[in-house]
């Protein structure tokens, strides 16, 4: 386990700066995807100090149907029920989990080529893939896959022109 940036008791909440993610567009095998990059990791302990999880975000994501990203980066499968994403014409992105909790709200610069690919990906596969588990920068995706930390979920994406 990598040393986490924060260690918390979930009942006490998570520091605001630990909950920051950034979203970036990526394209893998001509498929438009969204990469969520973690800027901090949070381990959770119970009241007795026993480890509940080494990464609170990844544990939560796995609770809602994410799948591991294979070394070939293939993310094949239908959308996972209950997930939603919406991208505005001004690059504001929101991603909601099946329980209604907001996973991400912020900006994601999305150029016209990626948006066209996202429309085609959505039409072909029923949504776009959201990849998470990446720490630091998007350049860390390969290392994240090799460490078996990367996970993905296919999410319906509503785009506004």
C-alpha positions in Angstrom: 0.0 0.0 0.0 1.3 3.5 -0.9 1.5 5.9 2.0 -1.8 7.9 2.0 -1.8 11.7 2.1 -4.5 11.6 4.9 -5.7 9.1 7.4 -9.2 9.7 8.7 -12.1 8.1 10.6 -14.9 8.3 8.1 -17.4 9.5 10.7 -15.2 12.6 11.2 -15.3 13.6 7.5 -12.7 14.0 4.9 -10.6 17.3 4.7 -11.8 19.4 1.8 -8.4 19.5 0.1 -8.3 15.7 0.2 -11.4 15.4 -1.9 -10.0 17.2 -4.9 -10.1 15.5 -8.3 -9.5 16.9 -11.8 -11.0 15.7 -15.0 -9.3 15.3 -18.3 -10.3 14.0 -21.7 -8.4 11.0 -23.0 -8.9 8.8 -26.1 -8.0 5.1 -26.1 -8.4 3.0 -29.2 -10.5 5.8 -30.8 -12.9 5.8 -27.8 -13.5 9.0 -25.9 -13.0 8.6 -22.1 -12.8 10.8 -19.0 -9.9 10.4 -16.7 -10.3 11.5 -13.0 -7.0 12.3 -11.4 -6.7 12.1 -7.6 -4.6 14.8 -6.0 -4.6 13.1 -2.6 -5.3 9.7 -1.1 -7.3 9.1 2.0 -7.0 5.9 4.1 -9.8 5.2 6.6 -9.5 3.7 10.1 -12.3 2.5 12.4 -12.7 3.7 16.0 -10.1 1.1 17.1 -7.5 2.1 14.6 -8.0 -0.8 12.3 -7.6 -0.1 8.6 -11.0 0.0 6.8 -9.5 0.9 3.4 -6.2 2.2 2.0 -8.1 4.4 -0.5 -11.5 5.7 0.4 -12.3 7.0 -3.1 -11.4 3.7 -4.8 -13.3 1.7 -2.2 -16.4 3.8 -2.8 -16.0 3.5 -6.6 -15.8 -0.3 -6.4 -18.9 -0.3 -4.2 -20.8 1.1 -7.2 -19.7 -1.3 -9.9 -16.4 -0.1 -11.3 -14.2 -2.7 -12.9 -10.4 -3.0 -13.0 -8.6 -1.6 -16.0 -6.6 -4.4 -17.7 -3.1 -3.9 -18.9 -4.4 -3.7 -22.5 -6.5 -0.7 -21.4 -9.6 -2.4 -22.9 -12.8 -1.2 -21.1 -15.5 -3.3 -22.7 -18.9 -3.5 -21.3 -22.3 -1.7 -21.0 -23.1 1.3 -18.8 -23.4 0.6 -15.1 -26.9 1.3 -13.8 -27.4 4.6 -12.0 -24.3 6.5 -13.0 -24.8 9.8 -14.9 -22.6 12.5 -16.4 -23.4 15.8 -17.9 -21.0 18.1 -19.8 -22.1 21.7 -20.5 -21.1 23.8 -23.6 -18.8 25.7 -21.3 -16.9 22.6 -20.2 -18.6 22.2 -16.8 -18.7 18.5 -15.9 -20.8 16.7 -13.3 -20.6 13.0 -12.5 -23.2 11.4 -10.2 -23.0 8.0 -8.6 -25.9 5.6 -8.3 -26.7 6.7 -4.7 -27.1 10.3 -5.9 -23.8 11.5 -4.4 -21.7 13.8 -6.7 -18.4 12.2 -7.6 -17.1 15.1 -9.6 -18.2 18.7 -10.3 -15.8 21.0 -12.0 -14.4 21.8 -15.4 -13.0 19.5 -18.1 -11.8 21.2 -21.2 -13.3 19.2 -24.0 -12.4 20.1 -27.6 -14.7 19.5 -30.5 -12.8 16.4 -31.7 -13.2 14.7 -28.3 -16.9 15.8 -28.1 -17.5 14.2 -31.5 -15.8 11.0 -30.4 -17.8 11.1 -27.2 -21.1 11.2 -29.2 -19.9 8.3 -31.3 -18.8 6.3 -28.2 -22.1 7.0 -26.5 -24.0 5.9 -29.6 -22.0 2.7 -29.9 -21.5 1.7 -26.3 -24.3 3.6 -24.4 -21.9 5.9 -22.6 -18.3 7.0 -22.1 -15.7 5.3 -19.8 -14.7 7.1 -16.7 -11.3 6.0 -15.4 -10.1 6.7 -11.9 -7.4 5.6 -9.5 -4.8 7.8 -11.2 -2.7 9.7 -8.7 -0.8 12.9 -9.6 -1.2 13.5 -13.3 -2.6 11.8 -16.4 0.9 10.7 -17.2 0.6 8.3 -14.3 -2.1 6.3 -16.0 0.2 3.5 -17.1 1.8 3.1 -13.7 -1.7 3.1 -12.1 -2.7 0.3 -14.4 0.4 -1.7 -13.6 -0.2 -1.2 -9.9 -3.8 -2.5 -10.5 -5.3 0.7 -9.0 -7.1 1.9 -12.1 -10.8 1.2 -12.3 -13.4 2.2 -14.8 -17.2 2.5 -15.2 -19.2 3.3 -18.4 -21.5 6.2 -17.8 -24.2 7.8 -19.9 -23.0 11.3 -20.9 -25.4 14.1 -21.7 -23.6 16.8 -23.7 -24.9 20.3 -24.3 -23.9 22.1 -27.4 
